[in-house]
Amino acid sequence: MKRTAPPALLDALKSRFGNRCSTAAVVRDQHGRDESPFDAAPPDAVVFAENTAEVAEVVKLCAQHGTPIIPYGAGSSIEGHLLAVQGGISIDVNAMNAVLAVNPEDLTVTVQPGVTRKQLNEAIRDTGLFFPIDPGADASIGGMSATRASGTNAVRYGTMRENVLALEVVTASGEIIRTGTRAKKSSAGYDLTRLFVGSEGTLGVITEITLRIYPIPEAISAAVCSFPSVEGAVRTTIETIQLGVPIARVELIDRHSVRMVNTHSKLTLPEKPMLLMEFHGSPAGVEEQAQIVQEIAAGNGGEAFQWATTPEERTRLWTARHNAYFAAIQSKPGCRAVTTDACVPISRLAECLLASVEEADAGSLPYFLLGHVGDGNFHFGYLVDPAQPQELDEAERLNEKLVARALRLGGTCTGEHGIGLHKMGFLVEEAGPGAIAMMRSIKQALDPQGIFNPGKIFAA
């Protein structure tokens, strides 16, 4: 159902915000697309907010007219979260990019939503601390909170769920509320912070976030190890986790991804399934971890480790990994990627991955496989020509089989990307009608007009 912003609302926004309210086609188009394969009409206008009070003003005006609101950060979503499927106003929070408070003694930091993860780590580098959640893209902290993001470090440091302590949120009435505190734990009432973390902009606009931060490890070591098969790499990961080795990162990259990364980043990695690993701790602890993993890998056919011994070499390896999605897109000019990010219990990882690889190999589409496999999370990307509907149909069939398999094995349809537009049907299958009804009740209670990012998470 389209809910186009009425002229009276656009006039009010332009009167209040001047040139920070834009209806220009190029600006609307920029805010009406993300990295997903979906297309939708752009928002009716974009407001560039500079503080919480301005966000609240926009929300109040939109509420008066029953007009949808879509929060916008870095634009790196790949599940259609940013698309104005029912029209409305996009609130761009990129100018809200201040690091508000750093409390190194308490290992916390408070930021505005437009701060990106790289910006945050640069700002706190001199304290000897860092923020570990690393989804690959230089995403905004507000967007990462809204999607409950994680990434390559999740196996050791957890996800946004574990690392967001408190929030400031603008509600559907334009009220500004706070949830949580800087204390490490609390038993005070409902856990509203966790309710908003992962709500994908459907319950309110996040305008301030308090996060856990961590000491930069005394020693960091990274390595790559190639395997004759995906199975050998996965078995190595499973055994490493089950032995309790506190590895910080362990990423699976299949041979297709290695080839694409080599071309894009001008590397010469062996074009075989590969694990990219990182160890954090004391020098002795890092050496011990690495030795254990080397022995496990050798038992699964792993070839000699290649060590990245300097920060520059480590950065080059991880930059190549983070660019793998864009390397894949560029390998088939004009294509779009239909992606998944299923997550399963670590003991079922091999079963789920190997069957999915077999199905993808039997299909006609080029694909790539990446995985934060240390926590059972992996990504298939099927590369499709948007002008060929049969390719999109095939990608969706493969995706549906993969997700169905993950659910049968006790997993989830999304480990970190969120539901957005793409996974609404999978959520029903995973959560069941009773849980979906409860989620809808929460949405109705907090957003009775349905103005916050409508058309996401739930079907109409």
C-alpha positions in Angstrom: 0.0 0.0 0.0 1.6 3.2 -1.2 1.4 6.1 1.3 2.8 9.0 -0.6 3.8 12.0 1.5 1.1 14.7 1.0 2.1 18.2 -0.2 1.3 19.7 3.2 4.0 17.5 4.9 6.6 18.2 2.2 5.9 21.9 2.6 6.3 21.7 6.4 9.5 19.8 6.1 11.0 22.2 3.6 9.9 25.2 5.7 11.6 23.7 8.8 14.7 22.2 7.2 15.3 24.3 4.1 17.9 22.8 1.8 18.3 19.9 4.2 15.0 18.5 3.0 15.5 17.4 -0.6 13.0 16.2 -3.2 15.6 16.1 -5.9 15.5 12.9 -8.0 19.2 12.2 -7.7 19.1 12.5 -3.9 15.9 10.4 -3.6 17.3 7.7 -5.9 20.5 7.5 -3.8 18.4 6.9 -0.7 16.0 4.5 -2.4 18.5 1.7 -3.1 20.9 -0.5 -1.2 23.1 -3.6 -2.1 20.0 -5.9 -2.4 18.7 -7.2 -5.7 15.4 -5.5 -5.2 14.0 -2.4 -6.9 11.5 0.0 -5.5 10.4 3.6 -6.0 12.5 6.1 -4.1 11.3 7.9 -1.0 9.2 11.1 -1.5 11.8 13.2 0.2 15.0 13.0 2.2 15.7 14.9 5.4 19.3 15.3 6.6 18.9 15.4 10.4 21.7 16.8 12.5 20.6 15.9 16.0 18.0 13.9 18.0 15.6 16.9 18.4 15.4 17.2 14.6 14.7 13.5 14.2 11.9 13.9 16.7 10.5 16.8 14.7 10.5 14.8 11.5 8.8 11.9 13.3 6.1 14.1 14.8 5.3 15.7 11.4 5.2 12.3 9.7 3.0 11.0 12.4 0.5 13.8 11.9 0.2 12.8 8.3 0.5 9.0 8.7 3.5 9.0 6.4 6.2 6.3 6.5 9.7 7.0 7.9 12.8 5.1 6.7 16.0 5.7 8.7 19.1 5.8 6.5 22.8 5.3 7.4 25.6 4.0 5.2 23.3 2.4 2.7 25.1 -1.0 2.9 22.1 -3.2 3.6 21.7 -6.2 1.3 18.1 -7.3 2.3 16.2 -4.3 1.1 15.9 -2.6 4.5 16.3 0.9 3.1 13.7 0.7 0.3 10.7 2.9 0.5 8.2 0.2 -0.5 5.3 2.3 0.8 6.7 5.7 0.0 7.5 8.2 2.7 10.4 10.2 4.1 14.0 9.0 4.4 15.8 10.4 7.5 19.5 10.5 6.7 21.5 10.5 10.0 25.0 10.6 8.4 25.6 14.1 9.9 24.9 12.7 13.3 28.4 11.3 13.5 29.9 12.4 16.7 31.7 10.2 19.3 29.9 11.7 22.3 31.8 10.1 25.2 34.7 7.7 25.7 35.0 6.0 29.1 38.1 3.9 28.9 38.1 3.0 32.6 34.7 1.4 32.1 35.4 0.0 28.6 32.4 1.9 27.1 31.8 4.5 24.4 28.7 6.5 23.4 28.2 7.5 19.8 25.6 9.0 17.4 24.1 6.6 14.8 26.0 8.0 11.8 29.4 7.1 13.2 30.9 4.2 11.2 32.9 1.4 12.7 36.1 2.6 11.1 35.6 6.1 12.3 34.9 4.8 15.8 38.1 2.7 15.9 40.1 5.6 14.6 38.7 7.9 17.3 39.5 5.5 20.2 42.8 4.2 18.9 44.9 6.4 21.3 43.1 4.8 24.3 44.5 1.3 23.5 40.9 0.1 23.0 38.9 -1.0 19.9 35.3 -1.9 18.9 35.4 -5.4 17.4 32.2 -5.8 15.5 33.2 -6.0 11.9 30.5 -6.7 9.3 32.9 -6.0 6.4 31.3 -2.9 5.0 32.1 0.4 6.8 28.6 0.3 8.1 27.1 2.9 10.5 26.7 2.0 14.2 23.0 2.9 14.0 22.5 0.5 11.1 24.5 -2.2 12.7 22.4 -1.9 15.9 19.2 -1.9 13.9 20.1 -5.1 12.1 21.9 -6.8 15.0 25.0 -7.1 12.9 28.0 -9.2 13.6 30.9 -10.2 11.3 34.3 -11.7 11.3 35.1 -11.2 15.0 31.8 -12.6 16.3 33.3 -16.0 17.2 35.2 -14.3 20.0 33.5 -11.0 20.7 29.9 -11.7 20.0 27.4 -9.6 18.0 25.7 -6.2 18.4 23.3 -8.0 20.7 26.1 -8.6 23.3 27.8 -5.2 22.7 25.1 -2.6 22.8 24.5 -1.5 26.4 22.1 1.4 26.0 20.2 3.4 23.4 18.5 6.7 22.8 15.4 6.2 20.6 12.8 8.4 19.0 9.4 6.7 19.3 6.4 6.8 17.0 4.9 9.8 18.9 8.2 11.7 18.6 9.1 11.1 22.2 12.8 10.6 23.1 13.4 7.7 25.4 16.5 6.0 26.8 17.0 2.3 27.3 19.7 0.6 29.4 22.7 2.2 31.2 26.5 2.0 31.0 26.5 -0.7 33.7 27.5 -4.2 32.5 24.3 -5.8 33.6 20.8 -4.9 34.8 17.6 -6.7 36.0 15.5 -3.5 35.8 12.3 -4.3 33.9 11.9 -5.3 30.3 15.0 -5.4 28.2 14.0 -2.6 25.8 17.6 -2.3 24.5 17.5 -5.8 23.1 14.0 -5.1 21.7 15.3 -2.3 19.5 18.6 -4.0 18.6 17.6 -6.0 15.6 14.2 -4.2 15.0 15.4 -3.0 11.6 14.0 0.5 12.0 10.4 -0.8 12.5 9.9 0.3 16.1 11.8 3.6 16.3 14.7 5.7 15.2 18.0 5.0 17.1 19.7 8.3 17.8 22.4 7.3 20.3 24.2 4.1 21.1 26.4 3.1 24.1 28.8 0.2 23.3 31.3 -2.1 24.9 34.8 -1.7 23.8 37.9 -3.9 24.4 41.6 -3.6 24.9 43.6 -4.0 21.7 45.3 -7.4 22.1 48.9 -7.5 23.1 49.7 -9.8 20.2 47.8 -10.4 16.9 48.7 -13.0 14.3 46.9 -13.8 11.1 47.3 -16.7 8.7 45.8 -18.4 5.6 45.6 -22.1 5.0 44.4 -23.8 1.9 42.5 -27.1 1.7 41.8 -29.6 -1.1 38.1 -29.3 -0.3 35.5 -27.2 1.5 35.0 -30.2 3.8 38.5 -30.1 5.1 38.3 -26.4 5.9 34.9 -26.9 7.7 36.1 -29.9 9.7 39.1 -27.9 10.8 36.8 -25.1 12.0 34.5 -27.4 13.9 37.3 -29.2 15.7 38.9 -25.9 16.6 35.8 -24.5 18.2 34.9 -27.8 19.9 38.4 -27.9 21.5 37.8 -24.5 22.9 40.6 -22.7 21.1 39.8 -19.0 21.6 40.4 -18.1 18.0 39.4 -14.5 17.2 38.4 -14.9 13.5 38.1 -17.8 11.2 36.7 -17.2 7.8 36.0 -19.7 5.0 36.5 -18.6 1.4 35.7 -21.0 -1.3 37.7 -21.4 -4.5 35.4 -19.2 -6.5 35.8 -16.4 -4.0 39.6 -16.8 -3.9 39.7 -16.4 -7.7 37.5 -13.3 -7.6 39.5 -11.8 -4.7 42.8 -12.5 -6.5 41.6 -10.6 -9.6 40.0 -7.7 -7.6 42.8 -7.2 -5.0 45.7 -8.3 -7.1 46.7 -11.2 -4.8 48.2 -14.6 -5.7 46.4 -16.8 -3.1 46.1 -20.5 -4.2 42.7 -20.9 -5.8 41.4 -23.5 -3.4 39.1 -23.5 -0.4 40.8 -21.4 2.3 40.6 -20.5 5.9 41.6 -17.0 6.9 42.4 -16.9 10.6 43.4 -14.5 13.3 44.6 -15.1 16.8 44.5 -12.5 19.7 46.1 -12.6 23.1 49.5 -12.6 24.7 52.5 -13.6 22.5 52.7 -17.0 24.2 48.9 -17.5 24.0 48.8 -16.6 20.3 51.6 -19.0 19.6 49.9 -21.8 21.4 46.6 -21.2 19.6 48.2 -21.1 16.3 50.1 -24.4 16.9 47.0 -26.2 17.9 45.1 -25.0 14.8 48.0 -25.9 12.6 47.9 -29.5 13.8 44.1 -29.7 13.4 44.4 -28.3 9.8 47.1 -30.8 8.9 44.9 -33.6 10.0 42.2 -32.4 7.6 44.5 -31.9 4.6 45.4 -28.3 5.2 48.5 -27.1 3.4 51.3 -25.0 5.0 50.1 -21.9 6.8 51.1 -18.6 5.3 51.6 -16.0 8.0 50.8 -12.3 7.8 53.3 -11.1 10.4 53.0 -7.3 10.0 49.9 -5.0 10.5 50.1 -4.0 6.9 50.0 -7.6 5.7 47.1 -8.4 8.0 45.2 -5.4 6.8 45.8 -6.4 3.2 44.4 -9.9 3.8 41.3 -8.7 5.7 40.7 -5.9 3.2 40.7 -8.5 0.4 38.2 -10.6 2.4 36.0 -7.6 3.1 36.0 -6.7 -0.6 35.0 -10.2 -1.6 31.4 -9.2 -2.2 32.4 -6.4 -4.6 35.0 -8.6 -6.2 32.2 -11.1 -6.9 29.9 -8.4 -8.4 32.6 -7.2 -10.6 33.4 -10.7 -11.9 30.1 -10.6 -13.8 29.5 -7.1 -15.1 26.0 -5.8 -14.6 25.0 -8.6 -12.3 23.2 -8.4 -8.9 23.9 -10.8 -6.0 21.1 -12.8 -4.4 22.6 -13.6 -1.0 21.9 -15.6 2.1 23.4 -15.7 5.6 22.1 -18.8 7.3 23.6 -19.8 10.6 23.5 -23.3 12.1 24.8 -25.0 15.2 28.5 -25.6 14.7 28.1 -29.4 14.8 25.8 -29.3 11.8 27.9 -26.8 9.7 29.5 -29.4 7.5 26.2 -31.2 6.7 24.5 -27.9 5.8 27.4 -26.4 3.8 28.4 -29.4 1.8 24.9 -30.2 0.6 24.4 -26.5 -0.3 27.7 -26.5 -2.3 26.6 -29.6 -4.1 23.3 -28.0 -5.1 25.1 -24.8 -6.2 27.6 -26.7 -8.3 24.8 -28.5 -10.1 23.1 -25.2 -11.0 24.0 -22.9 -13.9 24.7 -19.7 -11.9 28.2 -18.5 -10.9 28.3 -18.2 -7.1 30.6 -17.5 -4.2 30.8 -18.8 -0.7 32.0 -16.9 2.4 31.6 -17.8 6.0 32.1 -16.6 9.5 32.3 -20.3 10.1 33.6 -20.1 13.7 30.0 -19.3 14.8 28.3 -21.4 12.1 27.4 -18.5 9.9 27.9 -18.5 6.1 27.0 -16.6 3.0 26.2 -17.9 -0.5 26.0 -15.3 -3.2 24.3 -16.3 -6.5 25.2 -13.9 -9.3 22.3 -13.1 -11.6 21.6 -10.9 -14.6 18.7 -8.7 -13.6 17.5 -8.8 -17.2 17.1 -12.6 -17.1 14.2 -13.5 -14.8 15.0 -17.2 -15.0 18.4 -16.5 -13.3 16.7 -14.8 -10.4 14.2 -17.7 -10.1 17.1 -20.2 -10.0 18.9 -18.2 -7.4 15.8 -18.0 -5.2 15.2 -21.7 -5.5 18.8 -22.4 -4.4 18.4 -20.0 -1.6 15.1 -21.5 -0.4 16.6 -25.0 -0.3 19.6 -23.8 1.6 17.5 -21.9 4.2 15.1 -24.8 4.6 18.1 -27.1 5.3 19.5 -24.7 7.9 16.1 -24.6 9.7 15.8 -28.4 9.7 19.3 -28.5 11.3 18.3 -26.2 14.1 19.6 -23.0 12.5 18.3 -19.6 11.5 17.4 -18.0 8.1 19.7 -15.0 9.0 22.7 -14.9 11.2 23.4 -11.1 10.8 21.8 -9.5 7.7 18.3 -9.3 9.1 14.9 -10.0 7.5 14.2 -6.9 5.5 12.2 -7.7 2.4 13.9 -10.9 1.4 13.3 -13.2 4.3 9.8 -12.5 5.6 8.5 -15.9 4.5 11.5 -17.7 6.1 10.8 -15.9 9.4 7.3 -17.3 9.5 8.7 -20.8 9.0 11.4 -20.3 11.6 9.5 -18.5 14.3 6.0 -20.0 13.9 2.6 -18.2 13.8 2.4 -17.7 17.5 5.7 -15.8 17.7 4.9 -13.8 14.6 1.6 -12.8 16.2 3.5 -11.6 19.3 5.9 -9.6 17.2 3.0 -8.0 15.3 1.5 -7.1 18.7 4.7 -5.4 19.8 4.8 -3.5 16.5 1.2 -2.4 16.8 1.7 -1.3 20.4 4.8 0.8 19.7 3.9 2.0 16.2 0.1 2.0 15.9 0.1 3.9 12.6 2.7 1.6 11.1 4.9 4.5 10.0 8.3 3.1 10.9 9.9 1.3 7.9 6.7 -0.4 6.9 6.8 -3.5 4.7 9.8 -5.0 6.4 10.1 -8.1 8.6 6.3 -8.8 8.2 4.3 -9.2 5.1 1.4 -6.8 4.8 
